[in-house]
Amino acid sequence: MVNHEHYTYRVTWSEDDQEYVGLCTEFPSLSYLDESRMNALEGICSLVKSVAADMKENGETVPEPISEKAYSGKFMVRIPPEQHRLLAMRAAESGVSLNRYVSSKLV
């Protein structure tokens, strides 16, 4: 069984609802509203725990927590050749590799 506490949670203010909304990255369709930020977090955690248990009971695949996934550090991005050339020039002007230049722009 997946530990529901290992999922990626966040709480943000909802101007539309005038309440805090608890969210879980691995379950994007779920949310939990509350006037209290802490209650919104507790609410989404409880909701995810319940949904994950229900999914398991019904033989559905329960999402793996992002925190437990292994990442290689590599991914492919297709861009137009002109953009590739421009990025290569900027990397060279900065004295770094294209990979280092692009990765510094991603965060």
Residue frames as a rotation matrix with the C-alpha (Angstrom) as fourth column:
MET 1
0.579 0.815 0.000 0.00
0.815 -0.579 0.000 0.00
0.000 0.000 -1.000 0.00
VAL 2
-0.186 -0.590 0.786 1.22
0.540 -0.729 -0.420 3.45
0.821 0.347 0.454 -0.89
ASN 3
-0.341 0.015 -0.940 1.79
0.885 -0.331 -0.326 5.78
-0.316 -0.943 0.100 2.06
HIS 4
0.496 0.662 0.562 -0.57
0.815 -0.578 -0.038 8.72
0.300 0.476 -0.827 1.47
GLU 5
0.777 -0.246 -0.580 1.76
0.220 -0.757 0.615 11.00
-0.590 -0.606 -0.534 3.45
HIS 6
-0.251 -0.951 0.180 4.40
0.496 0.033 0.868 10.69
-0.831 0.307 0.463 0.71
TYR 7
0.256 0.415 0.873 2.31
0.964 -0.180 -0.197 12.49
0.075 0.892 -0.446 -1.90
THR 8
-0.809 -0.558 0.185 2.94
0.567 -0.823 -0.003 16.08
0.154 0.102 0.983 -2.94
TYR 9
0.254 0.931 -0.263 0.54
0.967 -0.245 0.069 18.44
-0.001 -0.272 -0.962 -1.19
ARG 10
-0.884 -0.432 0.177 0.09
0.410 -0.900 -0.150 22.18
0.224 -0.060 0.973 -1.25
VAL 11
0.105 0.893 -0.437 -2.38
0.925 -0.250 -0.288 24.68
-0.366 -0.374 -0.852 0.10
THR 12
-0.877 -0.318 0.360 -3.23
0.445 -0.820 0.360 27.90
0.181 0.476 0.861 -1.67
TRP 13
-0.539 0.703 -0.464 -5.80
0.011 -0.545 -0.839 30.64
-0.842 -0.457 0.285 -1.29
SER 14
-0.528 0.487 0.696 -8.84
0.845 0.218 0.488 30.52
0.087 0.846 -0.527 -3.59
GLU 15
-0.964 0.170 -0.204 -10.05
-0.146 -0.981 -0.129 34.03
-0.222 -0.095 0.970 -4.29
ASP 16
-0.546 0.794 -0.267 -13.18
-0.362 0.064 0.930 32.62
0.755 0.605 0.253 -5.98
ASP 17
0.102 0.587 -0.803 -14.14
0.464 0.686 0.560 30.51
0.880 -0.430 -0.203 -2.97
GLN 18
0.218 -0.136 0.966 -12.71
-0.648 -0.761 0.039 32.83
0.730 -0.635 -0.254 -0.30
GLU 19
0.881 -0.042 0.471 -11.18
-0.347 0.619 0.705 29.77
-0.321 -0.784 0.531 1.36
TYR 20
-0.255 -0.967 0.000 -7.96
-0.841 0.222 0.493 27.82
-0.477 0.126 -0.870 1.35
VAL 21
0.805 0.452 -0.385 -7.81
-0.587 0.700 -0.406 24.93
0.086 0.553 0.829 -1.08
GLY 22
0.020 -0.753 0.657 -5.77
-0.525 0.552 0.648 21.80
-0.851 -0.358 -0.385 -0.41
LEU 23
0.693 0.130 -0.709 -4.37
-0.715 0.247 -0.654 20.09
0.090 0.960 0.264 -3.51
CYS 24
0.277 -0.621 0.734 -2.42
-0.121 0.735 0.667 16.94
-0.953 -0.273 0.128 -4.29
THR 25
-0.210 -0.471 -0.857 -0.20
-0.871 -0.308 0.382 16.84
-0.444 0.827 -0.345 -7.38
GLU 26
-0.967 -0.243 0.077 -0.62
-0.196 0.901 0.387 13.10
-0.164 0.359 -0.919 -7.92
PHE 27
-0.371 0.917 0.149 -4.43
0.888 0.397 -0.232 13.43
-0.272 0.046 -0.961 -7.75
PRO 28
-0.982 -0.178 0.060 -5.14
0.188 -0.934 0.305 16.58
0.002 0.311 0.951 -9.81
SER 29
-0.364 0.918 0.157 -8.92
0.150 -0.108 0.983 16.07
0.919 0.381 -0.098 -9.79
LEU 30
0.255 0.449 -0.856 -9.11
0.887 0.244 0.392 16.26
0.385 -0.859 -0.336 -5.99
SER 31
-0.552 -0.399 0.732 -9.29
-0.004 -0.877 -0.481 19.37
0.834 -0.268 0.483 -3.81
TYR 32
0.011 0.529 -0.848 -10.44
0.954 0.250 0.168 20.28
0.301 -0.811 -0.502 -0.34
LEU 33
-0.173 0.031 0.985 -11.74
0.074 -0.996 0.044 23.70
0.982 0.080 0.170 0.72
ASP 34
0.287 0.291 -0.913 -11.66
0.936 0.118 0.331 25.11
0.204 -0.949 -0.239 4.24
GLU 35
0.912 0.087 0.402 -11.46
0.018 -0.985 0.174 28.46
0.411 -0.151 -0.899 6.01
SER 36
0.660 -0.704 0.263 -8.34
-0.443 -0.082 0.893 27.23
-0.607 -0.706 -0.366 7.81
ARG 37
0.233 -0.685 -0.690 -5.09
-0.918 0.080 -0.389 26.54
0.322 0.724 -0.610 5.98
MET 38
-0.726 -0.544 0.421 -4.25
-0.669 0.701 -0.248 23.65
-0.160 -0.462 -0.872 8.31
ASN 39
-0.048 0.796 0.603 -7.71
-0.251 0.575 -0.779 22.13
-0.967 -0.189 0.172 7.94
ALA 40
0.696 0.239 -0.677 -7.42
-0.693 -0.023 -0.721 22.36
-0.188 0.971 0.150 4.15
LEU 41
-0.282 -0.877 -0.389 -4.14
-0.882 0.396 -0.254 20.41
0.377 0.272 -0.886 4.33
GLU 42
-0.735 0.057 0.676 -5.56
-0.409 0.758 -0.508 17.83
-0.541 -0.650 -0.534 6.72
GLY 43
0.287 0.957 0.047 -8.68
-0.446 0.177 -0.877 17.56
-0.848 0.230 0.478 4.56
ILE 44
0.510 -0.145 -0.848 -6.85
-0.838 0.139 -0.527 16.88
0.194 0.980 -0.050 1.30
CYS 45
-0.635 -0.772 0.027 -4.57
-0.747 0.606 -0.272 14.36
0.194 -0.193 -0.962 3.03
SER 46
-0.490 0.548 0.678 -7.58
-0.308 0.619 -0.722 12.50
-0.816 -0.562 -0.135 4.42
LEU 47
0.557 0.733 -0.391 -9.37
-0.590 0.019 -0.807 12.63
-0.584 0.680 0.443 1.07
VAL 48
0.089 -0.626 -0.775 -6.34
-0.916 0.255 -0.311 11.25
0.392 0.737 -0.550 -0.79
LYS 49
-0.804 -0.373 0.462 -5.97
-0.557 0.745 -0.367 8.46
-0.207 -0.553 -0.807 1.78
SER 50
-0.072 0.894 0.442 -9.61
-0.279 0.408 -0.870 7.50
-0.958 -0.185 0.220 1.29
VAL 51
0.658 0.311 -0.686 -9.49
-0.710 -0.048 -0.703 7.67
-0.251 0.949 0.189 -2.51
ALA 52
-0.279 -0.852 -0.444 -6.25
-0.902 0.391 -0.184 5.67
0.330 0.349 -0.877 -2.69
ALA 53
-0.744 0.072 0.664 -7.72
-0.361 0.794 -0.490 2.96
-0.562 -0.604 -0.565 -0.43
ASP 54
0.334 0.941 0.053 -10.87
-0.337 0.172 -0.926 2.86
-0.880 0.291 0.374 -2.58
MET 55
0.408 -0.269 -0.872 -8.80
-0.908 -0.016 -0.419 2.59
0.099 0.963 -0.251 -5.76
LYS 56
-0.686 -0.727 0.030 -6.80
-0.721 0.674 -0.162 -0.29
0.098 -0.133 -0.986 -4.30
GLU 57
-0.425 0.625 0.655 -9.98
-0.276 0.599 -0.751 -2.08
-0.862 -0.500 -0.082 -3.18
ASN 58
0.637 0.755 -0.158 -11.36
-0.302 0.056 -0.952 -1.81
-0.710 0.654 0.263 -6.72
GLY 59
0.371 -0.567 0.736 -8.18
0.684 0.703 0.197 -3.09
-0.628 0.430 0.648 -8.36
GLU 60
0.949 -0.043 0.311 -7.28
0.190 -0.711 -0.677 0.28
0.251 0.702 -0.667 -9.83
THR 61
0.027 -0.999 -0.024 -3.70
0.851 0.036 -0.523 1.49
0.524 -0.006 0.852 -10.12
VAL 62
0.824 0.158 -0.545 -2.90
0.487 -0.688 0.537 3.91
-0.290 -0.708 -0.644 -7.30
PRO 63
0.764 -0.558 0.324 -0.56
-0.090 -0.589 -0.803 6.72
0.639 0.584 -0.501 -8.41
GLU 64
0.235 -0.797 -0.557 3.01
0.932 0.348 -0.104 6.43
0.277 -0.494 0.824 -7.18
PRO 65
0.797 0.002 -0.604 4.16
0.306 -0.864 0.401 9.39
-0.521 -0.504 -0.689 -5.08
ILE 66
0.844 -0.509 0.171 6.48
-0.083 -0.438 -0.895 11.66
0.530 0.742 -0.411 -7.05
SER 67
0.432 -0.696 0.573 8.84
-0.902 -0.336 0.271 11.62
0.004 -0.634 -0.773 -4.08
GLU 68
0.291 -0.285 0.913 9.33
-0.307 0.876 0.371 7.87
-0.906 -0.388 0.168 -4.48
LYS 69
0.972 0.065 0.224 9.93
0.189 0.341 -0.921 7.83
-0.136 0.938 0.319 -8.24
ALA 70
0.025 -1.000 -0.010 13.44
0.501 0.003 0.866 7.53
-0.865 -0.027 0.501 -9.63
TYR 71
0.945 0.230 -0.233 14.45
-0.050 -0.603 -0.796 10.10
-0.323 0.764 -0.558 -12.21
SER 72
0.462 -0.796 0.390 17.37
0.883 0.452 -0.125 9.82
-0.077 0.402 0.912 -14.61
GLY 73
0.046 -0.421 -0.906 17.91
0.239 -0.876 0.419 13.55
-0.970 -0.236 0.060 -14.96
LYS 74
-0.940 -0.338 -0.035 17.41
0.027 -0.175 0.984 13.33
-0.339 0.925 0.173 -18.72
PHE 75
0.151 0.953 0.262 14.47
0.490 0.158 -0.857 14.31
-0.858 0.258 -0.444 -20.88
MET 76
-0.676 -0.354 0.646 14.10
0.726 -0.173 0.665 15.26
-0.124 0.919 0.374 -24.52
VAL 77
0.163 0.694 -0.702 12.63
0.227 -0.719 -0.657 18.55
-0.960 -0.052 -0.275 -25.67
ARG 78
-0.209 -0.162 0.964 11.94
0.973 0.064 0.221 19.27
-0.097 0.985 0.144 -29.32
ILE 79
0.238 0.204 -0.950 12.39
0.196 -0.968 -0.159 22.89
-0.951 -0.149 -0.270 -30.34
PRO 80
0.988 0.109 0.110 12.67
0.131 -0.211 -0.969 24.67
-0.083 0.971 -0.223 -33.68
PRO 81
0.340 -0.928 0.155 16.20
0.920 0.294 -0.258 24.68
0.194 0.230 0.954 -35.17
GLU 82
0.107 -0.276 0.955 16.37
0.171 -0.941 -0.291 28.49
0.979 0.195 -0.053 -34.93
GLN 83
0.786 0.224 0.576 15.70
-0.507 -0.301 0.808 28.37
0.354 -0.927 -0.123 -31.21
HIS 84
0.844 -0.534 -0.051 18.31
0.510 0.768 0.387 25.61
-0.168 -0.353 0.920 -30.80
ARG 85
0.115 -0.817 0.565 20.87
0.769 -0.286 -0.571 27.78
0.629 0.500 0.596 -32.60
LEU 86
0.301 0.072 0.951 20.02
-0.270 -0.950 0.157 30.82
0.915 -0.304 -0.266 -30.46
LEU 87
0.963 0.077 0.258 20.35
-0.270 0.252 0.929 28.82
0.007 -0.965 0.264 -27.24
ALA 88
0.593 -0.803 0.058 23.68
0.805 0.592 -0.041 27.36
-0.001 0.071 0.997 -28.40
MET 89
0.032 -0.568 0.822 24.97
0.415 -0.741 -0.528 30.88
0.909 0.358 0.212 -29.13
ARG 90
0.548 0.241 0.801 23.85
-0.525 -0.646 0.554 32.17
0.651 -0.724 -0.227 -25.73
ALA 91
0.972 -0.236 -0.013 25.46
0.175 0.682 0.710 29.19
-0.159 -0.693 0.704 -23.99
ALA 92
0.284 -0.914 0.290 28.74
0.895 0.143 -0.423 29.79
0.345 0.379 0.858 -25.85
GLU 93
0.080 -0.200 0.977 28.63
0.023 -0.979 -0.202 33.50
0.997 0.038 -0.073 -24.97
SER 94
0.743 0.260 0.616 28.09
-0.592 -0.174 0.787 32.55
0.312 -0.950 0.025 -21.33
GLY 95
-0.268 -0.961 -0.070 30.99
-0.851 0.270 -0.450 30.09
0.451 -0.061 -0.890 -21.45
VAL 96
-0.363 0.212 0.907 28.89
-0.588 0.703 -0.400 27.08
-0.722 -0.679 -0.130 -20.44
SER 97
-0.958 0.075 0.276 27.56
0.234 0.760 0.607 23.99
-0.164 0.646 -0.746 -22.17
LEU 98
-0.580 0.814 0.019 24.19
-0.404 -0.308 0.861 24.12
0.707 0.492 0.508 -23.88
ASN 99
-0.032 0.562 -0.826 22.86
0.543 0.704 0.458 21.63
0.839 -0.434 -0.328 -21.32
ARG 100
-0.511 -0.231 -0.828 24.00
0.853 -0.255 -0.455 23.75
-0.106 -0.939 0.327 -18.37
TYR 101
-0.989 0.148 0.012 22.65
-0.142 -0.968 0.207 26.93
0.042 0.203 0.978 -19.95
VAL 102
-0.334 0.926 -0.174 19.21
-0.269 0.083 0.960 25.46
0.903 0.368 0.221 -20.65
SER 103
-0.040 0.333 -0.942 18.94
0.767 0.614 0.184 23.75
0.640 -0.716 -0.280 -17.25
SER 104
-0.799 -0.274 -0.535 19.70
0.570 -0.628 -0.530 27.06
-0.191 -0.728 0.658 -15.52
LYS 105
-0.861 0.509 0.022 16.78
-0.445 -0.773 0.453 28.64
0.247 0.380 0.891 -17.38
LEU 106
-0.358 0.753 -0.552 14.28
0.149 0.630 0.762 25.94
0.922 0.190 -0.338 -16.35
VAL 107
-0.139 0.301 -0.943 14.06
0.964 0.261 -0.059 26.82
0.229 -0.917 -0.327 -12.67
